[in-house]
């Protein structure tokens, strides 16, 4: 059900690179698109970083003006904001414990896509590192991964990526968003297939 270790680690790397991209490392967005293209051949354009890329990235995700494509779950996912906030705090704590973030970072980053993508990456790495993928622990981690994708990431990220494509002035940000969208659609299809087989 959860696939091979190699496939899990491939996905973990893509989620980690996307997380790094949302922390401001543009080359990680390019690397993620390359790995998505290798995973899903013929469906992804690998973006080129140009002079407008950093400017566009800042106006979409950082400011100082109103963000054009806020990378925060709460901005898009309006269902039961208190529950989302508490779950985002748990995700942030898990990322801090795993060494993927600093406890001193600004509280305004709670619910930032950086944490969600880092969390999924860590889940997949942990799952791939288990001695056997045929145990209750493996099933539990895989179910957590699927639940988190459905309830948090897929519930709002398509809207965010639509805003990136709508407001971006650089091919780079548009191409990273398109690659991410393609990857998430493949993840959603896999979750649907697993549900049918269960």
Secondary structure, 3 states (H helix, E strand, C coil): CCCCHHHHHHHHHHHHHHHHHHCCCHHHHHHHHHHHHHHCCCCCCCCCCCCCHHHHHHHHHHCCCCCCCCCEHHHHCCCCHHHHHHHHHHHHHHHHHCCCCCCCCCHHHCCEHHHHHHHHHHHHHHHHCCCCCCCHHHHHHHHHHHHHHHHHHCCCHHHHHHHHHHHCCCHHHHHHHHHHHHHHHHHHHHHHHHHHHC
